Amino acid sequence: MNRLLHRVIVAVLDGVGAGELPDAEAYGDCGSNTLAHTADAAGGLHLPNMGSLGLGSILPILGVPPVSAPAGCFGKMREASPGKDTITGHWEMAGIVLSSPFPTYPNGFPPEVMLPFEDAIGIKTLGNRPASGTEIIKQLGSEHVRTGCPIVYTSADSVFQIAMHEEVVPLARQYEICELARTLLTGKHAVGRVIARPFTGSQPPYQRTENRKDFPLDPPHNLLDELCEADMKTHAIGKIKEIFNGRSISVWDHTTNNAAHTSALLQAVKNSSAHFIFANLEDFDMLYGHRNDALGMARALETWDAALPPILHALQQGDLFIITADHGNDPTTSSTDHSREYPFLLAAGPGLRQGVNLGTRGTFADIAATVRQALGLQPGSKGESFLSMLTR
C-alpha cells in the first residue's frame, strides 16, 4: 500500500465523554454525559477552537453552538469492547477489540489474591476495598505511616492500586512491590493495571504526588507493533507508554500533567520525525472526573482549548490531527468512576476536507484502520477507515 499522509497525531482527552452509550444501563451509567453536564454545571463552556472544528455539531453543549462551516470533520465513536477503562479504550484505538472485560472487584480482592501478595512483600496490607484514592489515603494514611503497611484499593475499573508514603516506603521499593503484584495478577485475576499511588505529607489530608506509575498487562499485537515492524516511529506522550507496556514506542515524553502534555504535543507536532504521535491528557479524568469536580473539569477543558491554536498552526501538509477521548467520567453524577460513554471525534489537517460528518463510528478501532490506510500499512481485521471521508 502507498502512504497517503505523512503523519497522524492523536490526542486523547482522558475521560471526556460525549453521552451515554446504548448499553450504559448495564454499567450503571444511564444519563451520563461528561461534556454536556460539565457545561451545564459551569454555566457554559468557552471552547471556540474545538467548536470551530465541529464539536458543537456532535452533541448539544451549552456555550459551544454548532458552526455553519466547521474547519474540521466531526463525529463520535462507539466502544466495541466491554468495559469503560483507559486500557480498554486506548487498546481499541490501536486495533484491539476485547471479547471479555478485565476483572473488577466491587467487594475487594479475595484471599487467593491478597494472601500470596502479602506473603511476597512480607507485610500485611490495609484497605482492600473500592475507594476514591484521596479518601482512602485520608482515612488510612496515618495508620500506614505508623505501620508501614501498604494501602490496597480498587475502583469500578480493573485496577489494583497501592498507596504508600514516599518517606515510609522509598519509591524504588514502591515500584518493586507493584511489580510483584503484577507478576501475581494473572489468569482470571489479570487486572488491566497495577498502579503505584505515592503520597506525601506529615498529617491528613495527605497529598498524592506525580510519581504515580502504571504496570499494565502486555497488550496483544496492535497498530504500534505494525508501525515498528514497518520501520515507522511512534512518539508517545504521557501515560501512552505505560498503557502499551513500553512496547514499539520510539520516543517517549514522560510528562505528568496536562500543561506538560500539551507543551510536549506542540513540540512534537513542530519537530518530531515520528509517523504516529499518540498523546494522553489525563488530568480531566484523574483530577476532576474522579473527584466530581465539574468546575475544575470545565477550567481544564477551556485551558486545553486555549492552547490549541499553536498546535493547529504547526500542522504540516500531510498531517492528520485527531482529538478524541477513551471513555467518560461525568463529574456531576454520584459516582466517582468512569462512565460508559461515546467519545467525541474531531479530525483536521492542512488540505483535508472540512465540515464532514463522520457519523457514529462502530468501534474505536476505526482510528487504527485510518492510521493504517494513511501510512500505507496493510488493513487490519478490526475497524473501518474514515480516511476517504477526509481526503479530497
C-alpha positions in Angstrom: 0.0 0.0 0.0 1.1 3.6 -0.6 1.3 6.2 2.1 -1.4 8.8 1.7 -0.3 11.1 4.6 2.9 11.9 6.3 1.9 11.8 10.0 -1.1 11.0 12.2 -1.4 12.7 15.6 -3.9 11.5 18.1 -4.6 13.5 21.3 -6.8 11.6 23.9 -8.7 13.8 26.4 -8.9 11.2 29.1 -12.4 10.8 30.5 -14.1 13.5 28.3 -17.2 11.5 27.1 -19.9 12.8 24.8 -23.0 11.0 26.1 -24.1 7.5 27.3 -23.7 4.5 25.0 -26.7 2.4 24.3 -25.5 -0.3 26.8 -24.8 2.3 29.6 -27.5 0.8 31.8 -25.5 -2.4 32.2 -22.7 -0.3 33.7 -24.9 1.8 35.9 -24.2 4.9 33.7 -27.6 5.8 32.4 -27.8 9.6 31.7 -24.0 10.2 31.9 -22.7 12.9 29.6 -19.4 14.4 30.7 -19.2 17.2 28.2 -22.8 18.4 28.3 -23.2 18.1 32.1 -19.9 19.8 32.7 -21.0 22.7 30.5 -24.3 22.9 32.4 -22.6 22.9 35.8 -20.3 25.7 34.7 -23.0 27.8 33.1 -21.5 27.1 29.7 -18.1 26.2 28.2 -15.9 28.5 26.2 -14.3 26.2 23.7 -14.0 28.3 20.5 -11.2 26.2 18.9 -12.7 22.8 19.3 -16.0 24.4 18.5 -14.6 25.7 15.2 -13.6 22.1 14.3 -17.2 20.9 14.8 -17.5 19.9 18.4 -20.9 21.7 18.7 -22.3 19.6 15.8 -21.7 16.3 17.7 -24.0 17.0 20.7 -25.6 19.9 22.4 -23.1 21.7 24.7 -24.0 24.9 26.5 -21.7 27.6 25.2 -20.5 25.5 22.2 -23.0 26.0 19.4 -22.7 24.4 16.0 -20.8 26.5 13.5 -22.0 26.9 9.9 -18.7 25.9 8.3 -16.6 23.7 10.6 -12.8 23.7 10.0 -12.6 20.0 10.8 -14.6 16.8 10.5 -16.6 15.5 13.4 -18.4 12.5 14.8 -18.3 10.1 17.7 -17.3 6.5 18.4 -19.0 3.5 19.9 -16.8 1.2 22.1 -17.0 -2.3 20.8 -15.1 -3.8 23.7 -16.8 -4.4 27.0 -15.6 -2.1 29.8 -15.0 1.6 30.3 -11.4 2.0 31.3 -8.3 3.6 30.0 -6.5 0.5 28.9 -9.6 -0.9 27.0 -10.2 2.4 25.2 -6.6 3.0 24.1 -6.1 -0.6 23.1 -9.2 -0.4 21.0 -7.9 2.7 19.3 -4.8 0.6 18.4 -7.0 -2.1 16.9 -7.5 -4.4 19.8 -11.2 -5.2 20.4 -11.6 -7.3 23.6 -14.1 -10.1 23.8 -14.4 -10.1 27.6 -13.8 -7.3 30.1 -10.9 -7.1 32.5 -11.8 -8.4 36.0 -13.2 -6.0 38.6 -13.6 -6.3 42.3 -16.6 -4.5 43.8 -16.1 -6.3 47.1 -12.3 -6.0 47.2 -9.8 -8.7 46.3 -10.3 -12.2 47.5 -7.9 -14.1 49.8 -6.5 -16.0 46.9 -5.1 -12.7 45.6 -4.2 -10.9 48.9 -2.5 -13.8 50.8 0.1 -14.5 48.1 0.7 -10.8 47.6 1.2 -10.1 51.4 3.5 -13.2 51.5 5.5 -11.9 48.6 6.0 -8.4 50.1 6.5 -9.6 53.6 3.9 -7.4 55.3 0.1 -7.1 55.8 -1.9 -4.6 53.9 -4.6 -2.0 54.7 -7.9 -1.2 52.9 -8.7 -3.8 50.2 -11.9 -2.2 49.1 -13.2 0.0 46.3 -12.5 3.6 47.2 -11.6 7.1 46.0 -7.8 7.3 46.2 -7.8 10.7 48.0 -10.4 9.5 50.5 -8.7 6.2 51.4 -5.4 7.9 51.9 -7.2 10.4 54.2 -8.7 7.6 56.1 -5.8 5.1 56.3 -2.7 7.3 55.6 -1.8 7.8 59.3 -2.1 4.0 60.0 0.1 3.3 57.0 2.7 5.8 58.3 2.6 4.1 61.7 2.8 0.5 60.5 4.3 0.7 57.0 1.5 -1.5 55.7 0.6 -0.6 52.1 -2.9 0.6 51.3 -4.5 -1.5 48.6 -7.7 -0.4 46.9 -9.6 -0.7 43.6 -12.5 1.0 41.8 -15.2 0.1 39.3 -12.3 -0.3 36.9 -9.9 -3.2 36.6 -7.1 -1.8 38.8 -5.0 -2.9 41.8 -3.9 0.3 43.3 -1.2 0.6 46.1 -0.8 3.8 48.1 2.4 4.3 50.1 4.1 7.4 51.7 7.3 8.3 50.0 9.1 8.8 53.3 7.9 5.5 54.7 8.4 3.3 51.6 11.1 4.6 49.1 9.8 5.0 45.6 12.1 2.2 44.3 10.5 -0.2 46.8 7.0 1.0 46.0 7.6 0.2 42.3 9.1 -3.1 43.2 6.0 -4.0 45.3 3.8 -3.1 42.3 6.0 -5.3 40.0 5.4 -8.2 42.4 1.7 -7.6 42.3 1.8 -7.5 38.5 3.5 -10.9 38.4 0.9 -12.4 40.7 -2.2 -11.0 39.0 -2.6 -13.4 36.1 -5.2 -15.7 34.7 -8.7 -14.9 35.9 -7.2 -12.1 38.1 -5.3 -10.4 35.3 -6.3 -6.9 36.1 -5.8 -4.2 33.5 -3.4 -2.2 35.6 -1.4 -2.3 38.8 -0.9 1.4 39.9 1.6 2.8 42.3 0.0 5.8 44.1 2.7 7.5 46.2 1.8 10.3 48.6 3.5 12.7 51.0 2.6 15.0 53.9 3.1 15.0 57.7 -0.6 14.6 58.6 -4.0 14.3 56.9 -5.0 15.3 54.4 -2.0 13.7 52.7 -1.1 14.7 49.1 -0.7 12.3 46.2 2.4 13.1 44.1 3.2 12.9 40.4 5.3 9.8 41.0 2.4 7.6 40.0 3.4 4.6 37.9 1.3 2.2 36.0 2.1 -1.5 35.5 -0.3 -2.7 32.7 -0.9 -6.0 31.1 1.2 -6.6 27.9 -1.2 -5.9 25.0 -1.8 -8.2 22.1 -0.2 -7.4 18.7 -1.5 -3.9 17.6 -1.1 -0.9 15.5 2.1 0.3 17.3 3.7 -3.1 16.6 2.8 -2.9 13.0 4.3 0.6 12.7 7.5 -0.6 14.3 7.7 -3.6 12.0 7.4 -1.2 9.0 10.3 0.9 10.4 8.0 3.7 11.3 8.3 5.6 14.6 5.7 6.1 17.3 6.1 9.2 19.6 4.3 8.7 22.9 3.3 11.5 25.3 2.1 11.0 28.9 1.0 7.6 30.0 0.7 6.1 26.5 4.0 4.2 27.0 2.7 2.7 30.2 -0.7 1.8 28.6 1.2 -0.3 26.0 3.8 -1.5 28.4 6.6 0.3 26.6 6.4 -1.8 23.5 7.0 -0.5 20.0 7.5 3.1 21.2 10.4 5.0 19.7 10.3 8.3 21.6 8.6 9.0 25.0 7.9 12.3 26.7 7.4 11.3 30.3 5.0 14.2 31.1 2.8 14.0 34.2 0.1 16.8 33.8 -2.0 18.5 31.2 0.2 21.5 30.8 3.3 19.4 30.2 1.5 17.0 27.9 0.2 19.9 25.8 3.6 21.5 25.6 5.2 18.2 24.6 2.5 17.7 22.0 3.2 21.1 20.5 6.9 20.4 20.3 6.2 17.0 18.8 4.0 18.5 16.1 6.6 21.0 15.3 9.7 18.8 15.4 9.1 15.1 15.7 10.1 12.8 12.8 7.7 10.1 14.1 5.0 8.9 11.8 2.5 8.4 14.7 2.2 10.8 17.6 0.0 9.5 20.4 -0.8 11.7 23.5 -2.9 11.2 26.6 -4.0 14.1 28.7 -5.2 12.5 32.0 -6.0 15.5 34.2 -9.6 15.7 33.0 -10.1 12.2 34.4 -7.7 11.9 37.3 -8.1 15.4 38.9 -11.7 16.3 38.0 -13.8 13.3 36.9 -12.7 11.0 39.7 -13.2 13.9 42.2 -16.6 15.1 40.9 -15.1 18.5 40.3 -17.2 19.8 37.4 -15.9 23.3 37.6 -12.3 22.0 37.6 -13.2 19.9 34.5 -14.6 23.0 32.8 -11.5 25.1 33.5 -9.2 22.2 32.3 -11.2 21.9 29.0 -11.0 25.7 28.4 -7.3 25.7 29.2 -6.7 22.9 26.7 -8.9 24.6 24.1 -6.9 27.9 24.5 -3.7 26.0 23.8 -5.0 24.5 20.5 -4.2 27.3 18.0 -0.4 26.9 18.1 -0.8 23.2 17.6 -3.2 23.6 14.7 -0.9 26.2 13.2 2.1 23.8 13.5 0.4 21.1 11.5 2.2 20.4 8.2 0.9 19.3 4.8 0.2 15.6 5.0 -0.7 15.7 8.8 -3.9 14.3 10.2 -4.8 15.5 13.7 -7.4 13.6 15.7 -8.8 14.7 19.1 -10.9 12.2 21.0 -11.5 10.5 24.4 -11.2 7.0 25.7 -14.3 6.9 28.0 -16.4 9.2 30.1 -16.1 10.4 33.7 -19.1 12.5 34.3 -18.2 14.8 37.3 -21.8 15.6 38.0 -23.0 12.1 38.9 -22.9 10.5 42.4 -20.2 8.1 41.1 -16.5 8.9 41.1 -15.8 6.2 38.5 -15.6 6.1 34.7 -18.8 6.2 32.7 -19.7 4.2 29.6 -19.9 7.0 27.0 -19.3 7.8 23.4 -16.0 9.7 22.9 -16.3 12.7 20.6 -14.2 12.6 17.4 -12.6 15.6 15.7 -10.3 15.3 12.7 -8.4 18.1 10.9 -5.3 18.8 8.9 -3.9 21.1 6.1 -5.5 20.2 2.8 -8.1 17.8 4.3 -11.8 18.2 3.8 -13.8 20.3 6.3 -17.3 20.1 7.7 -17.8 16.4 7.0 -20.0 14.5 9.5 -18.1 11.2 10.2 -21.2 9.8 11.9 -21.2 7.3 14.7 -18.2 5.0 14.2 -18.8 1.4 15.1 -15.6 1.0 17.1 -12.6 3.0 18.4 -10.6 0.6 16.1 -11.7 2.9 13.2 -8.8 5.1 14.3 -6.3 2.2 13.8 -7.8 1.4 10.4 -7.5 5.1 9.4 -3.9 5.3 10.6 -3.1 2.1 8.7 -4.5 3.4 5.4 -2.9 6.8 5.9 0.5 5.4 6.5 0.4 2.6 3.9 0.1 -0.4 6.2 -1.9 -3.5 5.4 -5.5 -3.4 6.6 -6.2 -5.0 10.0 -9.1 -7.2 11.0 -10.9 -4.6 13.1 -12.2 -1.2 12.3 -13.2 0.7 9.2 -11.0 3.6 7.9 -12.6 7.0 7.6 -9.7 8.4 5.6 -11.7 8.6 2.4 -14.1 11.0 4.1 -11.2 13.3 4.9 -9.3 13.4 1.7 -10.3 15.2 -1.4 
